[in-house]
């Protein structure tokens, strides 16, 4: 009953916001910043880099949160209602957003799906077929968490460059007076991302090829692995919405041992207890990587910082 009440409140607030017209509806050229929302802090930062001083962008999922387990609140509804443009990743990462907008009748808000049309990698589904679910667990024959493909494309810098281009085009459409500024900001940032990509490749070169094996907490790093020459040999939590079974945990421990993986990687938006259990049983170290969220600290306060921190930690762990 509490869930129904929340959605009723959300719909009411959003309907009011859309019906009355958001203050972000004026073009930035009219003296006001263009108001935008991004579903996650990683996308928020990309929009900030392109939008510069002409755009005020807020994130819906707070820093440190997971978009895959997020539940919207009335405050999030108000935030969306004041935005001219909403930037989402897509591919099922923000399953709550489409229902929220549809229920609120937000036809006047432009929603930009940054991953649309890009080449995807299938989620890692659990491959244990024809085995019953354990008590308190879930079936061993598990569907992928995202049927349309793994959504974490931004962990390959070349995909983030495509995101930046789409953000640029969407901002120009929403605020034509700012076209020159958006293009200049995007061009400069794309050059920075090109340098970032080179840095990651150079750092990975310090890792012996036989050590380039990743065991991550959830299935967020296939694009990173493919782009930079890693093999993803294990995922601890197959689906963020479900608990891992003891069989799955045991399989990951076996994989770590068999593959001689020296370290596994957890993520700040998830409880590290399960990863600690795997590490203890496999006698390996645990390192933290960023995927779905930035950080309030300087090691991942921006997309560039996040990616540099990630590769530095991977090199330290596997090099």
C-alpha positions as CSV (number, residue, x, y, z in Angstrom):
1,X,0.0,0.0,0.0
2,X,2.9,2.4,0.7
3,X,4.2,1.9,-2.9
4,X,0.8,2.8,-4.4
5,X,0.7,5.9,-2.2
6,X,4.1,7.0,-3.3
7,X,3.2,6.6,-7.0
8,X,0.0,8.6,-6.5
9,X,2.1,11.4,-4.9
10,X,4.6,11.3,-7.7
11,X,2.0,11.4,-10.4
12,X,0.2,14.3,-8.7
13,X,3.4,16.3,-8.4
14,X,4.6,15.6,-11.9
15,X,1.2,16.4,-13.4
16,X,1.1,19.7,-11.6
17,X,4.7,20.5,-12.7
18,X,4.0,19.7,-16.3
19,X,0.6,21.3,-16.4
20,X,1.8,24.6,-14.9
21,X,4.9,24.8,-17.1
22,X,8.5,24.5,-15.7
23,X,10.7,27.5,-15.1
24,X,13.3,25.6,-17.1
25,X,11.0,25.9,-20.2
26,X,12.6,29.2,-21.3
27,X,15.5,29.0,-23.6
28,X,18.9,29.7,-21.9
29,X,19.3,32.5,-24.4
30,X,16.5,34.3,-22.6
31,X,18.6,34.9,-19.6
32,X,17.9,31.7,-17.7
33,X,20.0,28.5,-17.5
34,X,18.5,25.6,-19.4
35,X,17.4,23.1,-16.8
36,X,18.1,19.5,-17.4
37,X,18.0,16.2,-15.4
38,X,20.3,13.2,-15.8
39,X,19.4,9.8,-14.4
40,X,22.8,9.1,-12.9
41,X,25.8,11.2,-11.8
42,X,28.0,9.9,-14.5
43,X,25.7,11.3,-17.2
44,X,25.2,14.4,-15.2
45,X,28.9,15.1,-15.4
46,X,29.0,14.6,-19.1
47,X,26.1,17.0,-19.6
48,X,27.9,19.6,-17.3
49,X,31.0,19.4,-19.5
50,X,29.0,20.1,-22.7
51,X,26.5,22.5,-21.2
52,X,28.9,24.7,-19.3
53,X,27.4,27.7,-17.7
54,X,24.3,27.7,-19.9
55,X,22.9,24.5,-18.4
56,X,21.8,23.6,-14.9
57,X,21.7,19.8,-14.6
58,X,20.8,17.7,-11.6
59,X,21.0,14.0,-11.1
60,X,18.0,11.9,-10.2
61,X,19.8,8.9,-8.6
62,X,22.0,10.4,-5.9
63,X,25.8,10.0,-5.8
64,X,26.5,6.6,-4.3
65,X,23.2,5.2,-5.4
66,X,22.4,2.4,-7.8
67,X,20.1,3.1,-10.7
68,X,19.2,-0.6,-10.9
69,X,17.7,-0.7,-7.4
70,X,16.6,3.0,-7.2
71,X,13.0,4.0,-6.2
72,X,11.9,7.6,-7.1
73,X,10.6,10.0,-4.5
74,X,8.3,13.1,-4.7
75,X,11.5,15.3,-4.7
76,X,12.7,13.5,-7.8
77,X,9.3,14.1,-9.4
78,X,9.6,17.8,-8.8
79,X,13.1,17.8,-10.2
80,X,11.9,16.2,-13.4
81,X,9.0,18.5,-13.7
82,X,11.3,21.5,-13.8
83,X,13.5,20.1,-16.6
84,X,13.4,20.8,-20.3
85,X,15.5,17.8,-21.2
86,X,16.1,14.5,-19.4
87,X,19.2,12.4,-20.2
88,X,19.0,8.7,-19.5
89,X,21.3,5.9,-20.4
90,X,18.6,3.4,-21.5
91,X,18.8,-0.3,-22.2
92,X,16.8,-1.0,-19.0
93,X,19.2,0.7,-16.6
94,X,16.5,3.1,-15.4
95,X,13.4,0.9,-15.6
96,X,11.6,3.3,-13.2
97,X,11.9,6.3,-15.5
98,X,9.6,5.4,-18.4
99,X,6.7,4.4,-16.1
100,X,7.2,7.6,-14.1
101,X,7.0,9.8,-17.1
102,X,4.1,7.9,-18.7
103,X,2.0,8.0,-15.5
104,X,2.7,11.7,-15.2
105,X,1.9,12.6,-18.8
106,X,5.1,14.4,-19.4
107,X,4.8,14.6,-23.2
108,X,6.5,18.1,-23.3
109,X,9.7,16.9,-21.8
110,X,12.4,15.7,-24.2
111,X,14.0,12.4,-23.1
112,X,17.3,11.6,-24.7
113,X,18.4,7.9,-24.5
114,X,22.2,8.1,-24.9
115,X,22.8,4.4,-25.5
116,X,20.1,4.1,-28.2
117,X,21.4,2.3,-31.3
118,X,24.9,1.6,-30.0
119,X,26.3,-1.9,-30.3
120,X,25.7,-3.8,-27.1
121,X,27.1,-6.8,-25.3
122,X,24.7,-9.3,-23.8
123,X,24.5,-9.6,-20.0
124,X,26.2,-12.5,-18.4
125,X,23.4,-14.9,-17.6
126,X,23.9,-17.7,-15.0
127,X,24.7,-20.8,-17.0
128,X,23.6,-23.5,-14.6
129,X,20.7,-25.0,-16.4
130,X,18.1,-27.5,-15.1
131,X,19.0,-27.0,-11.4
132,X,16.4,-26.1,-8.8
133,X,16.4,-22.9,-6.9
134,X,17.9,-23.1,-3.5
135,X,15.8,-22.4,-0.5
136,X,15.6,-18.6,-0.1
137,X,17.4,-18.2,-3.3
138,X,16.5,-18.1,-7.0
139,X,16.5,-20.4,-10.0
140,X,19.9,-21.3,-11.3
141,X,18.7,-20.8,-14.8
142,X,18.5,-17.0,-14.7
143,X,17.5,-14.5,-17.3
144,X,19.9,-11.7,-18.0
145,X,19.2,-8.6,-15.9
146,X,18.9,-6.4,-19.0
147,X,17.3,-8.1,-22.0
148,X,18.3,-5.4,-24.5
149,X,22.0,-5.7,-23.7
150,X,24.3,-4.7,-20.9
151,X,23.7,-1.0,-20.3
152,X,27.1,0.1,-18.9
153,X,28.5,1.4,-22.2
154,X,30.2,4.5,-20.7
155,X,32.9,2.3,-19.1
156,X,34.4,2.2,-22.7
157,X,35.6,5.8,-23.3
158,X,34.7,5.6,-27.0
159,X,31.1,5.1,-26.1
160,X,31.2,8.1,-23.8
161,X,32.4,10.1,-26.7
162,X,29.2,9.1,-28.6
163,X,27.2,10.1,-25.5
164,X,28.9,13.5,-25.6
165,X,27.9,14.0,-29.2
166,X,24.3,13.2,-28.5
167,X,24.2,15.5,-25.5
168,X,25.6,18.3,-27.7
169,X,23.0,17.7,-30.3
170,X,20.1,17.6,-27.8
171,X,21.2,20.8,-26.1
172,X,21.5,22.6,-29.4
173,X,18.0,21.5,-30.2
174,X,16.7,22.7,-26.9
175,X,18.7,25.9,-26.9
176,X,19.7,26.9,-30.4
177,X,21.2,30.2,-29.2
178,X,23.8,28.2,-27.3
179,X,24.9,26.1,-30.3
180,X,28.3,27.7,-30.7
181,X,29.1,27.2,-27.0
182,X,27.8,23.7,-26.9
183,X,29.9,22.7,-30.0
184,X,33.0,24.3,-28.5
185,X,32.6,22.7,-25.1
186,X,31.9,19.3,-26.8
187,X,35.0,19.5,-29.0
188,X,37.2,20.4,-26.1
189,X,35.8,17.6,-24.0
190,X,36.1,15.0,-26.8
191,X,39.8,15.8,-27.0
192,X,40.1,15.3,-23.3
193,X,38.3,11.9,-23.6
194,X,40.7,10.9,-26.4
195,X,43.6,11.6,-24.1
196,X,41.8,9.6,-21.3
197,X,41.4,6.7,-23.6
198,X,45.1,6.7,-24.4
199,X,46.0,6.9,-20.7
200,X,43.9,3.8,-20.0
201,X,45.5,1.8,-22.8
202,X,49.0,2.8,-21.7
203,X,48.3,1.9,-18.1
204,X,46.8,-1.5,-19.0
205,X,50.0,-2.2,-20.9
206,X,51.7,-2.4,-17.5
207,X,49.7,-5.6,-16.7
208,X,51.0,-8.9,-18.0
209,X,48.6,-10.4,-20.5
210,X,48.0,-13.5,-18.4
211,X,46.9,-11.4,-15.5
212,X,44.2,-9.4,-17.4
213,X,41.3,-11.2,-15.9
214,X,38.4,-9.5,-14.1
215,X,36.1,-10.7,-11.4
216,X,33.7,-7.9,-10.6
217,X,30.8,-7.6,-8.2
218,X,28.1,-7.1,-10.7
219,X,28.1,-7.3,-14.5
220,X,29.1,-3.7,-15.2
221,X,32.5,-4.1,-16.9
222,X,32.1,-6.0,-20.2
223,X,32.7,-2.9,-22.3
224,X,35.7,-1.9,-20.2
225,X,37.0,-5.4,-20.6
226,X,36.5,-5.6,-24.4
227,X,37.9,-2.2,-25.1
228,X,41.0,-2.5,-23.0
229,X,42.0,-6.2,-23.5
230,X,40.7,-7.9,-20.4
231,X,38.8,-11.2,-20.0
232,X,35.9,-11.0,-17.6
233,X,36.0,-14.4,-16.0
234,X,33.5,-14.0,-13.1
235,X,30.6,-11.9,-11.7
236,X,29.7,-12.3,-8.1
237,X,26.1,-10.9,-8.2
238,X,24.4,-11.8,-11.4
239,X,21.3,-9.6,-10.8
240,X,21.4,-6.6,-8.5
241,X,17.7,-7.2,-7.7
242,X,18.3,-10.8,-6.4
243,X,20.5,-12.3,-3.7
244,X,23.4,-14.6,-4.9
245,X,22.9,-18.3,-4.1
246,X,25.5,-20.3,-2.2
247,X,26.1,-22.2,-5.5
248,X,26.9,-19.0,-7.3
249,X,29.3,-17.8,-4.6
250,X,31.0,-21.2,-4.6
251,X,31.4,-21.1,-8.4
252,X,33.0,-17.6,-8.3
253,X,35.4,-18.8,-5.6
254,X,36.3,-21.8,-7.8
255,X,36.8,-19.5,-10.8
256,X,39.1,-17.2,-8.9
257,X,41.2,-20.1,-7.8
258,X,41.3,-21.9,-11.1
259,X,42.1,-18.7,-13.1
260,X,44.8,-17.6,-10.5
261,X,43.1,-14.2,-10.2
262,X,44.9,-12.1,-7.6
263,X,42.1,-9.7,-6.7
264,X,38.4,-9.1,-7.1
265,X,36.6,-5.8,-7.5
266,X,33.6,-4.5,-5.6
267,X,31.6,-1.3,-6.2
268,X,30.6,1.5,-3.6
269,X,26.9,1.4,-4.3
270,X,26.7,-2.2,-3.1
271,X,27.3,-3.8,0.3
272,X,30.8,-5.3,0.2
273,X,30.0,-8.2,2.5
274,X,29.5,-10.7,-0.3
275,X,32.7,-9.7,-2.0
276,X,34.6,-9.9,1.3
277,X,33.3,-13.5,1.7
278,X,34.5,-14.5,-1.8
279,X,37.9,-12.9,-1.2
280,X,38.3,-14.6,2.1
281,X,37.5,-18.0,0.8
282,X,39.6,-17.5,-2.3
283,X,42.4,-15.8,-0.4
284,X,42.6,-12.8,-2.6
285,X,42.5,-9.0,-2.2
286,X,39.5,-6.7,-2.7
287,X,39.7,-3.4,-4.6
288,X,36.9,-0.9,-5.3
289,X,35.9,0.3,-8.7
290,X,33.3,2.8,-9.8
291,X,30.7,2.0,-12.3
292,X,27.1,3.4,-11.9
293,X,28.0,6.3,-9.7
294,X,30.6,9.0,-9.2
295,X,31.9,9.8,-5.7
296,X,31.9,12.9,-3.4
297,X,35.6,12.4,-3.1
298,X,38.4,13.6,-5.4
299,X,39.2,10.1,-6.7
300,X,35.9,9.9,-8.7
301,X,34.3,13.3,-8.6
302,X,34.1,13.4,-12.4
303,X,33.9,10.9,-15.2
304,X,37.6,11.4,-16.1
305,X,38.6,11.0,-12.5
306,X,36.5,7.9,-12.1
307,X,38.0,6.2,-15.2
308,X,41.6,7.1,-14.2
309,X,41.0,5.8,-10.6
310,X,39.5,2.6,-12.0
311,X,42.4,1.8,-14.3
312,X,45.0,2.8,-11.7
313,X,43.4,0.3,-9.2
314,X,43.2,-2.4,-11.8
315,X,46.9,-2.0,-12.5
316,X,47.7,-2.1,-8.8
317,X,45.6,-5.2,-8.3
318,X,46.6,-7.2,-11.3
319,X,50.0,-5.8,-12.4
